[in-house]
Amino acid sequence: MSEGNVIAEADLPRPRRNWLVLKNMGWMTFQKVFVIIIGVVTTGWVARKLGPEQVGVLATAQAMVMYFGVVGMGVDMGVFTKRLLERPEQESGIMGGTVALLAVTGLLSWLALAAFLWTADVGADVVKFATLVFGLKLLFSFPTVISGWFQSRQKLQYMVIPNTAGSLGSRLWQFVFAGIGAGVVWVAAAEAVGLLIIVTWYVILYFKCGESLKSWKVDWRAGWEVLRDSLPLMINAALMALMSRMDVLMLRAYHGEATAGYFSAAIMFTESLFFLNTLLSVPLLPVLVMLRKNDPERYTRARLAYAKLSGALGWLCAAGLSLGSSIAVGVVYGPEYAASISVLAVHALLLVPCYLGGAGSCFLTLENLLKWQPMFLLLGFATNFGLNLMLIPRFGAQGAAWASVCGVTMSCVVAPLIFGRTRVIGKTLVQALVYPVPNVRELPMQGK
């Protein structure tokens, strides 16, 4: 294993480190913007071909897979990268053990989903088949831990190639089968197809770096430690997704699949901008790890600057998307989805607490405070669920959008203020929410 690469890249001088961070941000930006453009075009095409009701079926399938795939979602790449950086001598066991454990949890998640669909009354057969096919993605997530290895080596270009290829393959599959009228079940298979492509490319590029799968050893203890430390953040990611997917299921129950389809169409725009969280956290995380280790005082200032940068991006993106909701929906989906416009105008505001929550999760990871994350999530989930009960029956999809915004704000910004151990981070996030103007000189890309 190439332990020397980790040490050399972590201790780079400031000009070289700045260039490396900016280069990696450029790779991430290229990939995400390109994929988003293709995704928006394809999603609009698929939605027009399927219609609101079938889009609602697909959204329902996604929601049920989310609920059963919490354990099989994988591990948090921040935790995984941090472990590789801190324990390079254990790399072979960390890689092999994590892959083995995730292969097992993914299989168990899919089998549990299949058993539920076989025994429960979830509606028409098309809903069951679409859910089962969409759930195949749970079987192919485990090899993606190779991306954490690329991240630890600051080789983000090797993450861009597989992810772009997988997205293109998935979107092409959707485009073709929606275009020929094959139905929602065939469209649902696109997720698994995309993951297969990503896995194949990851392995090829891993070999290109001079590494081999034969060097891995199945160390169940090392895999369990990564999964254990990731669990709070994975629950966070799962519950953040479940908040919106819970809205879909409740909308379907109260107002039918067409309303759920309008909501799903609207939130696609918001979710397409979530990548900015990753754009910041992936290249900056290794720098923050070393900064906190070598200069705690500087880390504190960098933490505030990073949070404010996240808040500024959140407000800018939320305002632009909300004000442009009519144009966005009209261009992508057409007049048939006019009911999605008012939903998007509200749901776009979710980007502000979401971006701040991404920064907060990074701080909790670095400061070993992840054990508090489940409590934050429970408070946010309860807020979202309670508001859904009050708002969805009367206001439909727009009420669900307000419930999502309030729930995410509770879990990402308000909840850290409630508990003493995390109050410092909570105050940092509130400062970033109220006055999102970062001190550029203090951003963590500036090495000591």
N, C-alpha and C positions, 0 to 999 in steps of 0.2 A: 504494500500500500504506500501511496506517495505522501507520507507525513510531511516531508520537507516543503511541499507546495503550500500547505496550509500555513506553516509558520512564516514562510517568505512573503506570502500575500497579506497576511495579517499585519506584518511589521513594515509595510512599504512606507517610504517617506511621503510627506503630505502631497506634493504635486502629482506623484505617480498614483497615490490612492485616490485623489480627486478625479483624475482622468479615468481610472478604472471604474469608479462609481458612476460617473457620467456616461461612460461607454455602455455599462450594463443597463442604465436607465434608457439609453437610446435603443438598445436591443429590445427591451421590454416594451417600450413605446411603439416601436415598429410592429412588433408582433400583435399587440393588443389592438392598435388602431386598425391594422389590416384585417384582423379577425372580426372586429366589431362591424366594419363596413360590410364584409361578406355576410356576417350574421344577420344584420338588419335587413339587407336585401332579401336573403333567403327566408327569414322569418315572415316578412311581409308577403312574399310569394306563397309560402305554405299557408299562412292565415287566410289569404284570399281564396286559395283552392279548397281548404278544409271547411271554412265557415266558422262562425263563433261557437256553435255547439260542439263541433269536433275539436276545436282548439280547447274548449272546456274539458273534453274527455282527456286530451293529452295533458292538460294542467293537473287534472285529478290523478292521473297515473304518476306524474312527477311528485306530487304531494305524498302519495302513499309510499313511494320508493324512499323518499326522504325520511319518513317515519321509521321504516324498517332498516334503513341503511346507516343509522347513527353510528353503530359499532364498526361497521365495515367501511366507513368513509375514508380511512387511512390515518395518517399521523400528521401533526402540524409540522410544516416544513421549517418553521422557526425553531421549534424545539429540536427537531432532528439535526438541523445544521449546527445549532449550538452544541449538541452532544458530540458531533464529529469534530468540531473545532477544539473542544475542551478535552476530548479523549481520543486523539488520533491513533494511539496504540491499540485501541479496541475497535478499529474501523471494520475489520472483517466480521466480527461478531455482531456489531450494530447493524450492518447492512443485511447479513444473512438472517439474523434473528427477527428483524423488523419485517422483512419480506415474508418469512414463514408465518409469523403471527397474523399479518394482514391477509394472507391467502386464506387462512382458516376462518377469520372473522367475516371476510367477504362472502365465503361460501355459506356460512351459517346464516348470515343476514338474508341471502337470496332464498335459501330453503324455508326460512321462517315466513318470508313474503309469499312464497308459493303455497305454503300450508294455509295461510290466512285467506288467500284468494280462493282456495279450494273449498273452504268451510264457511266463509262469511258471505252475506248478501250485500254486495257492493254495487248492484245495479246490473246493467246489460253485460252480455258476454264480451262485447268490444272493450269495455272498461277493464275487465279482468285480463284479457289477452294483451292489451296495450301496456298495462302495468307490469305484467310478467316480462314482456319483451324489454321494456324500458329498464327494468330492474337488472337485466344482464350486465349492466355497467358495474354492478357491485362485485362481479367476478374478476374484473380486470384492473382494479385500482392499485393492487399491491406492488407491481414493479416500478411504479412511478416514484418510489423512494430514491431512485437513481437521480431524480431531479434535485433532491437535497444534496447529493454528492456534488453535482455540478454547481449548486449554489455555494457550497462551502469552498469550492475552488475558484469562485468568481468567474465561472465559465457560463454565463447566462445565455450566450449565443447557442449553446448546446441544449438549452431548454426551449429556445425560440423555435428552432427548426422542427422538433417533434410536435410541439403544441400547435404550430401553424399548419403542419401537414395533417394532424388529426382533425383540426377544426375544418379545414378544407374538405377532407374526406367525409366528415359528418354532414356538412352543409350540402355537399354534392349529392349525397344519398337522400337527404330530405328533399332537395330540389327535384330530383328525378322522380322519386316515388310519389310525391305530392302532385307533380305535373302529369303523371300518367293516371292519376286517380286510384292509386293502389290502396288508399285508406290510411287511417291513423295508426293502425298496428304496425304497418311497414315503416311509417315515418318514425315511430318510436324506437325502432332498431338503430337509428343513426347514432345514438349516444355510445352504444357498445362498439360499433364500427370505428368511430373516432378514437376510442380508447385503445383498441387493438393496433391502430396505426401509430399512436403515440408510443405505446410500449415497444413496438418493433424498432422505431427510430431511437428511442432511449438506449436500448441494448447495443445497437450498431455504433452509436456515438461513444458509448462507454468503452467499447472495445477500441475505438479509434484513439482514445486517450491512454491506451496502453494498459487498461485494466482488464480483469477477467472475472467472470462469475464463479470460476473455480476457486478463487481466493476467499470467497465468502464461507463462513461456517454458521450453522444454525445454532445460535446462542439464544435460547428462548428467554433467558433472564435479561439479556441486553435489549431484545425486542420488547419485552414487557415493560422495562424501565422507560423506553421511549414512548410507548403507548400510554403508560401511566402518567407521565409528565405532560403528554399531549392532551389527555382526556378533557381537562377543563376547557382548553381552547377548541377542541373538536366539538365539545358540547356547545360551546359558544357559536361556532360556525353552523352547527346543525340547528340550533334553536333560532339563530338569525334567519336561516332559510325556512324553518318550520313556521315562523311567524307569518311570513307571506303565504306559505303553502297552507297553513291553517285557515287563513282568510279564504283561500280558494275552496277548501272543503266546506266551510261554513256558508259561503256564498252559494255553492251548489245546493246545499241543504235547504236554504231559505228561498232562493230565487231561481234555481235551475242552472243548467250547464252553460247556457248562453251568457248569463251575467258573469259567471266564472271565467268565461272566455274573454269578455271585455276587460275584466280585471287583469287577467294573465297577459293580454296584449299590451296593456298600459305599463305594467311593471317590467316588461322586457327592456324598455328604454332605460329605466333606472338601474336595473341590474347590469346592463351593458357598460355602465360607467364605474362599476365596482373595481375595475382593474386598476384605477389610480391608487387604491390602497396598496395593491401588490407592487405597483410601480415604485412606490416609496419604500415599502418595508423590505422587499427582497434584496435590493442592492445595499441598503443602509444597515441592515441587521448585523452583518459581520463587523462593520465599523463600530456600531454601538456596543457590541459585545466587548471589543478590545478597549474602547474608550472608557467604559464603566470600570474595567479592570485596571487601567493605567492612570486614569485621571477622573475620579468621581465628581469633583467639583465641575469640571468641564462637561461631564455627562449630564449633570442637573440642568445646566444652561441649554445644552443641546436637546434635552428632552422637551423643554418648553418651546424651543424653536421648531422642532419637528411637529409638535402638537398644533402649533399655530399655522404651520404650513398646511397641515391636514385640514384644519378648519377653514382656511382661506379657499382651498380647492373645493371643499364641500359647498360652501356658500356660492361660489362662482358657478359650479356645475348645477346646483339646485335651482338657482335663479334662471340660468339660461334654459334649462330643460322645462321648468314650469311655465315660463313666459312663451316658450316655443312649442308648447304641447299641441296646439291646434295644427300647426304646420307639420310637426313630426308625425302625428297620427294620420293626418290626411295624405301625406306623401307615401308613407310606408304601407298603411292598411287600407286606405280609401274610405269613402263615405259610409260603408257598411259598419265601420267601427267608430262612428262619431261618439258613441257613448263612452269611449275610452278617454276622450280628451279631458273631461273634468277630473277623472280618476288620476291621470298622469300629472295634472297641474298640482295636485296635493301630494301624490306619492313621491314626486321628485324631491321634496323637502327631506325625505329620508336620507339623502346623500350626506347631509351635514353630520348628524349623529353617527352615521355609519363610518365615515372617514375618521372622525374623532375616536370611535370605538376601535378602529384598526390600530391607531397609534397607542391607545390605552392598552390593548392586548399585547402589543410589543413591549411596553414598559412592564406590564405584569410578568411577562415571560422572563425578562432580563433581571427583575428584582425578586424573583422566586415568590411571587404572590398569587400564582394561578389558582390556589385553593379557594380564593374568594370569588372566582369567576362564576361558578354555578349559582351562587346566591344572587349575583347581579342578573343572571339570565332568568332565574325564576321570577324575580320582580318584574322584569320586562315582559316575560311571557304572560304572567298573570295580568299585567296592565293591558296587553294586547287582547287577550282573551275576554276580559271583562268589558272592554270598550267594543269589541266585536258583538257581544251579546246585546249591548245597548244600541249600537249604531247600524249594524247590518240590516235588521228587520225594517228599519225606517228609511235609511239612506242608501242601502245597497252597496255597490262597489265603492262609491266615494266614501262612505262610512268606514269601510274596511281599510281604505288608504289612510284615513286619519288615525285609525287604530294602530296601523303598522308604524307610522311616524312616532306616535306617542310611546309605543312599546319599545322601539329601538332607542329612543331618547332616554327612557328610564334605565335600560340595561347598560347603555354605553357611557352616559354622561352623569346622570343623577345618582345612580346606585353607588358608584365609588365614593361619593361624598358621605354616604350614610355610615360607613364603617371606618373606625379610627386608623387601621393599618393601611388602608388604601386612600385615605382622605387627601394626602398630598398629590397623588395622581389625579384624583377627582378635581381638586382645585386647579391643577394644570389644564385639565380638559375644559373646565368652565371658562378659564381665562382665554383659552383658544376659541371657545364658542362665542364669547362676547366681544373679544378684540383679536380677531384672527390676522394679525399683522406680524409676521415672523422677523426676527433679527437674522438676516441672511448670513452674517459672519459667524453665528453660533450654530448653524446647521451642522449635523454630524458628519457630513462629507469633509469638513475641514479637520484634518488630522492634526495632532499636536506636533 
